Amino acid sequence: MGLQLVRVILSVVLLLLLLWPTKTSALVNASLAKYGCQAKCGNISIPYPFGIGQNCSFDSWYSVECKNNIKPYLRRIDLEVLEISIDDMDSYVQVNSPVISTNCPESDTTVNNNGSTAGDTVTSTVDLRNSPFVLSTTANIFMAVGCDNHALMTYVNDSTIAGCISICNTSTRTSGGSCFGINCCQSPITRLDLQAFKLNLQCVYQARRGGSSPQRSSRIYALLVDQKWLTSYLTDPFAVQSMSHVPAVLNWDLYLSAEKYLEKGRTSFFDALEIIPHGRAYCYDSETTMLSTSNRTSIRFKCSCDYSSQGNPYLPFGCQGVCSGSVGATLLLIAAWWLYKVMKKRIDKKRKEKFFKRNGGFLLQQQLSSTDGNVEKTKLFNEKELEKATDHYNEDRILGHGGQGTVYKGMLSDGRIVAVKKSKILDEGKVEQFINEVVILSQINHRNIVMLLGCCLETEVPLLVYEFISNGTLFQHIHDPNVELPLLWEMRLRIATEVAGALSYLHYAASIPIYHRDIKSTNILLDDKYKAKVSDFGTSRSVAVDQTHLTTLVQGTFGYLDPEYFQSSQFTEKSDVYSFGVVVVELLTGQKAISSTRSQEGRSLATYFIQSMEENRLLDILDPKILKDGRREEIMVVAHLANRCLNLNGKKRPTMKEVAIELEGIKMSQGGMTQQNYVEVEYNKTDLTEAWEIASMSTGTFSGSGTSTTLPFDVQPLLLNKP
């Protein structure tokens, strides 16, 4: 409910923030025209100082007539307005400028001494003097279209401002909005502050070489045009032949005569202004710098909003602060963010409490408190610390997948390399199993058992943090042909001795006996010095002395599972002994606990080994590597010990303490091994076969309750419900 509320709040705030600039923009646009005056003519905005109607413009020069309610015209110069900009850096009016043209005479006139003939001259005059408008010499260009065209742009005193001549060439057609003297020509305007000019257009015939008749253009054109429009919108300059007007740009500023700003005894320019700037607006003399009183007969100025505002600086309070318009939105955003943080913190706290309870946090506290202070304090890691350590559980950090979850490699903030076990999503039936691993590992302190550094229960799935064991599993080193360093006999004997010592510690040295219940080569890790580390205590159980553990759920792995436990559902310390015996046989033979490559009777490595011992074929199944570098006497002693561990009668198996002592003795006496008296183990052939009927299932399929399940026996745990 809280999370949904946060989402609603954030959605509302986001909507307000999206709408806020639109509202501000609407206010600014509405304030561009003088209050109470028409803001648009057709789709053209008319900002003040321009205006439509009486008292709506700064003066008559800026008065706009809206013809037919769709076309605005500057009333005093009768030019159609296409766009008005009040930007002080580029204040302009784009107007429709007329295109002048004339027909060239069809018959030749008198030939001049220079070999040319001349037709009539057409002249058009534009006079904007004493107005606030100036022809833009940077935005406009002078252009003539038609061959044999002599076009000039002159000042009122006939001094040339711009001009060009085009010659005829019917094979050439100019495109792209520009031309360079063939069939059309253009010229930049050289005079600044141009307000009055004349356009002169004249047909000129050039006699062709060889005395041929001159080529003539029936009609020629001259125009003043907006360069940007010409290059952007006119792909063919000859298209102007069908146009009566083209866009041209006039720059403007506010114009005041001396009579106006000095009337009625005013001596200050600001006193003469009817629109004294307020607040964020300021005006400056566009001819010099800032406004001041002078002896000039007129003055031109522009106004602007300061950097923190926008709007129309020519209106009182026309500049609206951008920041002030967004203060409310900013405060609202801050308030919403604060509320979001508070709600998120509360939701995160409840979520962590929920996960802590679901992941067995209270059960863990209860279990740890019942150990009478014999448990080392387990560190509780937080969620963020482990996310950072594992790079957000990057797939490249995965070390492997176990029966209870996935293991990632990580690095803590103090530089320690760790293994983070991310458990699968637990149902209530598996919470106890997970917590059991935490409690058991908290009680263990042994050099050959993986150390638990801590856990995290505030996440959706529980996390365990172990010391990192760098060299992989024993299974990999036995069965992977690509392993860099093969396991020699001395290393195999030492590993078996270390694992036996670890199990002996669990059974006898811990405050409460602990049964591992899933000893196999994949649960034995090797560190950088190839020392063994027993891991994966998810299915382990601690029991009172002289008690067995009775369960209706048989757990373990095919090939390592004690047949007696499978039949009786009673797990004893001797069940771990049996599983250890299978691991020793793996070390001796280099073969997997379950293999489909062996015969039907020998698919279980334990059965195959026992039969080979009975038939005196042990040397045939031993790994050639250990026969090459190991002493045969030592190997035989270890083989007979493994045979005793695999006795179908659990009571006749040695204890892990006895196994550890024997292996330690063999390791200590390496090189001086003498003849040993082996304990003979007798097996009833029928009992052996019946006990291993489960292992004879070659595909690993177990049927029960009308269903069948296929498992890869060498890696998957066995979970079977017993009636």
N, C-alpha and C positions, 0 to 999 in steps of 0.2 A: 504494500500500500504506500509506504514511504517513498520507494523508488519511483512509483508511478506519479506521485505528487511532484517529485523533483523534475521528472520529465515534462510534466504539464507546465511547471513554472518556467523551465528553460525554453519550452516551445513558445510560450506567451512573450517572454522577453525577446527572443529572437524575432518574432513577428513584429513586435514594436520597433525594434532596431531597424528592421527592413523597411517599415513604413515611415519611420521618422524622417529620413532624408527626403522622401517623396513629399511629405507634408511641408518641410522646410523649403524645398524647391518651389512648391506651389505658392507659398507665401511670397518668396522672392519674385517669382514671375508676375504675381498679381500687383506688386509694388512698382513695376517698371514704368507703368503709365501714371500720369498724375491722377490723384484721387478724384473719382467721379467722372473720369474721361474714358472714352472708348479705347480699349487696350489693343485691339486688332482690327485690321481691314482684310477681309478674306482670311488667308492663313499667314499673313505678315504681321509680326508684332511691331507695335509703334511705341517705343519707350520715350519717356520724357528725356531731353527737352523737346523732342518732336511730339506732336499731339494732333488729334482730330477734334475739331470743334473750337468754339470760342473759349479763350483763356485756358486752353489745354496745352499750348506750346509755349516755349520760352519767348519767342516773338514770331513775326510773320514769316521769317525765313524758314522756320522749323514747322510751319503749319502744313498739315497733310490733309488733302481732300480724298475722301474714300468714294471713288466713282463706282456707281452701281453696287456699292457695298462689297466689292470684291477686289478692286484695283486701287491701291494708294498712289497718289501723285503729290510731289512737292509743289505746293500751290503757286509759288512765285516764279519757278523756273519750268513748270509744267513738264517734269520728267517723272516717269513711272518708277516707283520705288520697288526694288526686288528684295532688299534686305537692309536692316539698320543695325550697326554695332555701336555700343556705348563703351566699349573697352578703351581705357585711356591709352593703352599701348598701340591700339589699332582701331581707332574710331573712324568708321566709314559708312557711306551710304552707297549701296550698289543700285544703279539706275539703268533703265533701258536707254541706250544711246542710239541715235538714228544712223542708218547706213546711207551715205550719199552715192549717187551713181549718175551716169550720163551715157547716152548713145553716141557712138563714134560715127562721123560722116561716112557714107558709103562710097563717095567719090573723093579722089585725092584733091588736096588743096595745093597751093603753091609750094614748090620744093625749096627749102632753105639751102643756104650755102653749105651747110654741113651734111647735106644728103637726107634730111628728114622733112616731113610735112607735119603741120600742126592743125588740130581741130579746135573747137571752142573750149573755153575754160569754164568749169562750174565751181562756184565758191559757196561754202557754208560757214557761218560765223556763230561761235558760242561765246557769250560774255557773262562771267560769274563774278565780275569785280564788285566790291563792296558787299559781298555775301560771305557767309561762313564756310563756303565750299571751295575746295581746291582740287584740281585735277591730280590724281595720284600718278606720279611719274614712275613709280616702282611697280605698281600693280597693273598699269595699262601699257599697251603697245599700239603704235600706229601701223596700219596694214592697208595694202592695196591689192585688189584682185582683178585679173584680166590682163592680157598681154598688150604691149605697147601703151602702158599706163604710166603716166608721169603724175605722181601724187605728192603733194606738199602739205605740211602742217606749219603754219606761220603764226607769229604773234600779230597783234592788231596793227603794228607798224611795219608789217610785211617781212620782218626778220625771220629767217627759217628756224624752226624748232626741230622738225623731223621731215624726212622725205625719202622716196625711193622710186626706182623705175623698174618695171617688169618688161621682159622681152618675150616674143612668141616662140614657142617650141611645142608643136602639137603632139610630139612623141613623148613628152614628159608630163607626168601628172603628179603634183605634190600631194602628200597625205601626212597625217599626224598632227595637224593643227599648226604647222609652221611652213614658211616658204622663203626662198632665198634668191628671188629675182627672175625665175623662169615661170612665166604665166601669172605669178603673184610675187609680192615682196612685202617686207615689213621692216620697221625701224624703231629703235628705242626713242624715248622722249628725253631730251637733254636738259630742259629748263625746269627748275624747281619752282614751287609756289605758283604754278600756272593756273590762271583763272580765266583768261580770255585768249581765244585762238581762232584761226580760220583754217578750213580744209579746202585745198585747191586740187581739182581733178582735171586732167587734160589728156586727150588722145595724142599720141606721137607715133608716127609711122616711120620705121627704119627701112630704108631701101636695101634690098637684098643684093648680095654680091652677084655679079653676072648680069645685072640690069633687069632682073625679073621683077614682076609687079610686087608691091609690098603686101604682106599679110596683115589683115586687120582683125581686131576684136570688136564685135558688134556693140558690147556694153562693158563699161569699166566701173569699178567700185572703190570707195575709200571709207575707212571706218576707224574709230577709236574703240579698243576692245580690252576687256579684262583678260590678262595673260593666263591666269589660272583656269578661267572658264574655257579659253581657247584651246589649251593643251589637254584639259581634262574631259571636256564634253564635245569638242568639235573634232572629229577624226578627219574631216575633209574640209580644208579652208574654202573651197569653191562652193560649199553649202551656203555661205553668206549671200550668194547671188539670189537666193530665194527668201532672204530675210529682210525685214524693214528696220529692225532694231537688234542690237546685241548688248550684253551687259558691259557696263563700264563702272569704274570705281571713283567716287569722290570722297576725299578726306574732309573731315569737318572738325571744328571745335566751337566753343561758344565765343561769339563775337559781340563786343560792346563798343559803341562809339564814345568819344569823349563827352559828348553832350549828355549821354545817358548816365554815365557813371559820375559826372560832376554836377548833375542837375540838383537844384534845391540846396546848393551849398555843400554837397557831399564832397569830401576830400579823400575818402578811403574807398578803395575798390570794394571792400566787403560791405560797406554801407550801401553801395549801389545794387548789390545783388538782391534779387527777389527770392533767391533760394540759398540763403546763408547755410553752408554746410554745418552739420551737427555731428557730434559723436565721432564715429569712425570714418567719416568722409573728410577729404581735404582737396583743395584745388591749387593749381599752379599755372603760372604763365607759360603757355606753350611756345612762346617766342623766346623767352629767357629762362628763368628758373621759377622761383616762387612768386606769387602775386604781390605786387606793391604799387603804390601810387607813382605815376610817372607823368611826363609831359607829352606822351604820345597821343596822337589823335584818335587812336583806337587800341583795343587790346584783345588778344585771343587767349583763351585759357581752357584747360581741361580739368575734370574732377575725377577722383578715384576713391574707391574704398580701401582701407588699410588692409594689411596682410591677413588679419584675423577675421575679416568680414566679407560679405558679398551682397550684391543688390544694385540699386541705382543711386550713385553718389550725387546726382543732380536734384534729388528730392530730399526734403527735410526728413531726417531719420531713415533715409532710403537704404543705408548700409546696415545689414543685419549681421550680428556676430555669429560666425560659424560655430564658435565654441559655445556661445550662450544658447544657441539653438539645440546643442547636443548635451548640455549640462544635465537636463532631466534624464536623457537616455543613459548618460554615464553613471549618474547616481543610481538609476534603476538597475543598470548592469552590475554595479558594485554590490547593491543590496541582494540582487538575485544570486550573484556569485557567492556572497557570504552565506546566504540561505542554503545554496547548493552544497557548500563545504560542510556546513553544520549537519544537513540532512544526510550527506554522503558518509560523514564520520559516524553518525548514529546508525545508518544502515550497515556500514562495514562492521561496526561493533556487533550488531545483532547477527549479521551473517557469520562472523567469526565464532560467536557463541554457539550458533546453530551447528556449524561444522564441527566445532570442538566437541559438542555433545554427541553429534552423529558419528564422529570418528572415534568415539570411545574415550574422550578426555577425562570424564569423571570416572570411568572404569579404570583408566590408567592410574589416576590419583588414588583410587581405592586399592588397586593392586600394589602400587608402590608403598603405600602407607602400611600395608599388611606384612611387609618384609622385615619389620623390626629394625630398620636402620641399616640393613646390610646392603642396600642398593646405593650405588653411586648416583649423585644427582644428575639427571638427564637434562641436557640443555634444550630449551624450547626455541627453535629458530622461528623467525617471522617470515611471512610469505614473500615480501619484497627481497629479503636477503637471498633466499634460495632461487628466486626468479633471476636475479642478477648473476648469481653464481653459475647457473646453467644456461645463460643467454636465452632466457625465456623458454627453457626446455627445447632448445634447438635439436632437430633430428640428427645433426652432425655430432651431438654430444652423447648419443645413445651408446651405452656399453653393452647392453643386452636386455633380453626379456625373460623374466622369471615367471613362476607359477602365480605369484601374487602381484606382479606389476612390472614396470619398466625401470631400468637403472640408467641414470645419466651421470656423466662426468662433469664436475663443477669445481670452481675455485672460490673459496671464501674470501672475505675482505682482508683477512690477515695473511693471505697467500697460500693457505693450506689447500691441497688438492683432495677432493672428497668424492664419494659416490652417493648420489641422491636417488633413493628408491621411491618412485612415484607409484603408489599402489593403484590398482584398478578401483573403479567406483564400487564401494562396498555396500552390500545389503547388511541387514542387522545380523545375519548368520555368520558373516565374515569379520565383523568388527572385533569380536573376541579373539579371533585368530591373529589379527594384526596387533592388537594390544598385547597379546601373549608374547609375540616376538620382541616387542619393546621391553616388557618386564623381564623376560629371560636374558636378553642381551645386557640389560642394566645390571644384572647380577654377575656377569662374567668378566673376568680379567685374566686373560691367558694369551700368551704370545702367538699361539697358533689358532686363535679364533678372531674373526673380524670384529673390530671394535666399533660399537655404536657410539657416535658422537652426540647425537640428539635427534629430535623429531620436530615436526610441524603438524599441528592438528587443526589449524585455523583455515585450511584450504578445503576445496571441495573434495579432494581425495587426500588421504593422509600421506605424509612424506617422512622417510627415515634417512638420516645422514650417517654414512659409515666412513671409516678410513678408506682411502682409495688403494686398491691392490692392482698393481700395474701390469702384471704378466699374464692375465687371462686365467682360464680354468685348466684344471688337470686334464679334463676331457680333451681340450684342444691340443695339449702337448702330447697326449698319447696317440690320438687318432688323426691329427692333421698332418699330412705328409709335407706341408710347406713350412712347418715350424722351423725357426732358424737354428735353435739348439736342441738336438734330440736328447731325450732323457736316458742317461746312462744308468747302469744298475745301481751304482752308489747313490745317485740322486733319487732313484725310485725307492730304494730302501729307506733313505732318510725321510722322504715324503710320507711313506707308510707309517714310519715311527712317529712322526710329528702328528699325523691325524689320529693315530691310536692314543697318543698322549692327550690330545685335546678331548677326545671322547671319554677317556678315563677321568679327566678333570670334571667333565659334565656329570658323569655318573656318580663320582665319589667325593670330589673335592668341593663342589658347590654346596652352599648351605642347604639347598634342597636338590635332590637328584633331578637331573634334566635329561630327558630322552630327546634326541634330535629328530628321529622318525623319518628323515629323508636324506640319509647319507648316500651320496653318489658322486661321480667324478666331476659333474658340472657344478656341484656345490662346494668344491674344494678349489680355492684360488691360490695362485702362486705370486709372491711378491718379486721385486727386482732381483733378489738373491735366491729365488726359487724355493723359498720357505713356504710351507703349506699354511693356509688359513681356511678354517671351516666357516661356511657362511650359510645364509638362508635358513633362519629359524622360525619361519612362518608356521610350520606345522608342529613345532616342538611342544613338549608338555613337561611340566615339573610335577613330580609325585612324591608322596611321603615314602620314607624308607620302608622296604619290605612290602610295597604295594605294586600292583600292576595297574595299567591304565586300560579300563574297559570302555569301548566306544562302539556305537552302531555305525560309524562312518570310517571305513578303512581308507587310510591315506598313505601314499607312498608312490614309488615309480616302478613300473614293470621292469623286471630284470634284477632289481635290488630289493624287492619286497620279500620279507620273511614269510615263507609258506605257512608256518605255524600261526603267525599273526593273522594271515589272510583267512585261515580256517576258523580260528577261535575268536577273532576280534580283540584279543588281549595282547597289548603291546608291552613288552618287557625290555629290560636293558639288553637282553640277548637278541632282540630284534635289530637293534643298532649294530650288534656284533655281526649278525648275518650280512647286513648291508655293507659293512666294512670289509667282510670277506670277499664280496663281489668286487669291490674297488681294488683289493690286493690282487685278485685274479686278473683284472684289467691291466694292472702294472706288470704282471708276469707274462701275459700273453699278447698284450697290445691289441686285444680284440674288444668289441663293444658288448655291453651286457645283454643286448638282444640284437640278433642279426638274422636276416632272411637268407643270407648266403650260406649258412650252415644247414646241415640236415634237419629234418623235422624234429628228431629227438634232441638235437643239440642247438636249437635256436636260442635257448637260454644258456648264457655263458656258464652259469653255475652248474647246470646239469652236464654240459659238455665237459667242464673241468673235472667234475667228480667221476664221470665215466672214464675219462682219460687216465685218471689216477688209478682207478680200479683195474683198468686194462694195461697198466704199466706203459702208457703212451704219453706220459707227461712231456717228454722232450720234444715230441712231435708238435705240440701246440704252444710251446714257449716262444716268446719273441726272440728271433735270431739276434737282435741287437744286444740283449742281455747275456745270451750265451757266449757272445764274442768277447765282452769285457767284464763279465761277472764270474765269480767263483761258483762252480756248480754245487758245492756243498752248501753254501749260503742260500742259493736259489732253492735247493731242495728243502731246506729247513723252513723257509718262508712259505713254500708251496704246501707243505704238510700243515703249517699253522693255518693257512687259508682254508684248507680242507676241513680242519676242525671247526673253524668259524662257520662253515656252511653245513654243519650237521643239522639234519632235519629235526632232531630233538633238541630244543632250545636248552634244556637242562644240561646236555652234554657239551655244549659250546663253552669255550673259556670266557671269562669276563674280560671287559676292556682293560681292566687293570693288569690282568695276566698277559693279555696280548701285548700291551705297551711294554711290560717288563721284558718279555721274550724278545721283542723286536729291538729294544734298546740294547739287550745283551748281544744280539747278533751284530748290531751296528758297532758296538764297542769292541767286539772280538774280530772285526774284519781283518783278514789276512792271516789269522791264526785259528781258523775254524777246524775243529776236530770232529770225529765221528759222533753223530747225535743219535739218541734213541728216540725214534718217532713214535708217537701215540697212534696206534692203529684205530681207524674209524670204520666201522662196519655199516653198510647200507643194505637194506632189503630192496631188491630190484623193483618189486611191485610198489612198495611205499614211495620209492624215489620217483617212479613214473606218475603215480597218482598225485603226489604232492606238486608235481610240476605240470599237471595238465593245463593249468592257467598259462604257463609260460610257453606251451606248445602252440598257442594261437599265433601263427606266423605273421598275420597282418596286424596283430595288436587289437583285435576286435573282441570286446567283451559284451555278452548279451545278458540282459536282466530286465525284468518287468516288461517284457515284450518289445524292448527296443535294443538297438545295437549302436555302438559308438566306436569309431576308428581313431586310434591314437598312435603317434610315433613313439614307441615305447622307450627309446633311448633318451628322450628329453622331457616327455610330458608326465605330470603327476597323475597318480591313480586315485580317483575319488569314487568309491563304490559303496552303496547303501547295503548294509547287511540286515537281514530280517531279524 
